[in-house]
């Protein structure tokens, strides 16, 4: 059973930065990709970014240029560095691993 535990969320002013982390209970090198999603209450969960086992990354339009995903296979962790945060980035951020493995989420709140 895969357990994913997110950390690093919090309250930050617009323009600020946060670094989210996701710790996995299993060796993440088994996963072809891992990623982050986010969800605002009342809305569908939204994809943010993926990183492949080879280190290739893809980002949503809203994340491109501001967020950076990375994975540390030695520590079984995935990180999301978020810069230039905007109030519309406010959401619960979830770590994802194939297939259908989710963390409990970490709240990110960006004040204007």
BAMISE-221437 format. One line per 4 residues: number of its first residue (from 1); for each residue y negated, z, x of C-alpha. Coordinates in nm, 3 decimals, always signed. Layout:
# residues N
NUM	Y Z X | ... $
//
This chain:
# residues 112
1	+0.000 +0.000 +0.000 | -0.340 -0.099 +0.134 | -0.624 +0.150 +0.119 | -0.980 +0.046 +0.193 $
5	-1.253 +0.304 +0.232 | -1.617 +0.202 +0.240 | -1.900 +0.404 +0.389 | -2.260 +0.361 +0.493 $
9	-2.431 +0.306 +0.161 | -2.748 +0.486 +0.065 | -3.110 +0.459 -0.037 | -3.342 +0.245 +0.171 $
13	-3.686 +0.094 +0.124 | -3.734 -0.278 +0.087 | -3.729 -0.443 +0.426 | -3.498 -0.182 +0.568 $
17	-3.142 -0.206 +0.696 | -2.803 -0.056 +0.628 | -2.467 -0.094 +0.798 | -2.164 -0.069 +0.573 $
21	-1.818 -0.002 +0.710 | -1.474 -0.053 +0.563 | -1.177 +0.132 +0.711 | -0.832 -0.003 +0.631 $
25	-0.511 +0.198 +0.624 | -0.313 -0.097 +0.759 | -0.343 -0.343 +1.043 | -0.607 -0.588 +0.929 $
29	-0.488 -0.863 +1.159 | -0.236 -0.937 +0.885 | -0.517 -1.058 +0.660 | -0.631 -1.417 +0.686 $
33	-0.972 -1.304 +0.570 | -1.159 -0.996 +0.453 | -1.487 -0.966 +0.278 | -1.748 -0.787 +0.076 $
37	-1.842 -0.815 -0.288 | -2.107 -0.636 -0.488 | -2.154 -0.542 -0.849 | -2.442 -0.433 -1.063 $
41	-2.350 -0.242 -1.382 | -2.309 -0.484 -1.668 | -2.262 -0.783 -1.438 | -1.959 -0.950 -1.286 $
45	-1.856 -0.865 -0.935 | -2.032 -1.106 -0.698 | -1.897 -1.240 -0.371 | -2.118 -1.167 -0.069 $
49	-1.934 -1.271 +0.245 | -1.599 -1.338 +0.414 | -1.477 -1.323 +0.769 | -1.153 -1.494 +0.872 $
53	-0.895 -1.366 +1.116 | -1.043 -1.610 +1.365 | -1.390 -1.467 +1.320 | -1.540 -1.747 +1.113 $
57	-1.789 -1.626 +0.856 | -1.928 -1.752 +0.528 | -2.209 -1.606 +0.321 | -2.349 -1.635 -0.025 $
61	-2.692 -1.791 -0.048 | -2.844 -1.451 -0.112 | -2.683 -1.302 +0.200 | -2.729 -1.593 +0.439 $
65	-2.967 -1.511 +0.721 | -2.995 -1.142 +0.635 | -2.639 -1.005 +0.634 | -2.381 -1.018 +0.911 $
69	-2.013 -0.947 +0.864 | -1.782 -0.856 +1.149 | -1.428 -0.730 +1.187 | -1.273 -0.506 +1.450 $
73	-0.899 -0.568 +1.448 | -0.840 -0.294 +1.707 | -0.996 -0.030 +1.481 | -0.890 -0.193 +1.154 $
77	-1.245 -0.201 +1.030 | -1.487 -0.448 +0.879 | -1.862 -0.404 +0.894 | -2.154 -0.545 +0.702 $
81	-2.493 -0.528 +0.868 | -2.763 -0.579 +0.607 | -3.120 -0.646 +0.717 | -3.440 -0.727 +0.531 $
85	-3.301 -0.562 +0.222 | -3.454 -0.642 -0.116 | -3.449 -0.447 -0.443 | -3.219 -0.714 -0.586 $
89	-2.958 -0.617 -0.326 | -2.911 -0.291 -0.514 | -2.546 -0.272 -0.619 | -2.214 -0.110 -0.549 $
93	-2.061 -0.286 -0.250 | -1.686 -0.330 -0.233 | -1.463 -0.416 +0.060 | -1.191 -0.671 -0.016 $
97	-0.864 -0.774 +0.144 | -0.608 -1.021 +0.011 | -0.468 -1.004 -0.240 | -0.652 -0.790 -0.490 $
101	-0.706 -0.497 -0.254 | -1.035 -0.318 -0.313 | -1.210 -0.012 -0.188 | -1.375 +0.241 -0.417 $
105	-1.720 +0.102 -0.341 | -2.035 +0.237 -0.183 | -2.372 +0.244 -0.356 | -2.664 +0.063 -0.198 $
109	-3.005 +0.123 -0.352 | -3.314 -0.058 -0.228 | -3.646 +0.072 -0.351 | -3.955 -0.142 -0.379 $
//
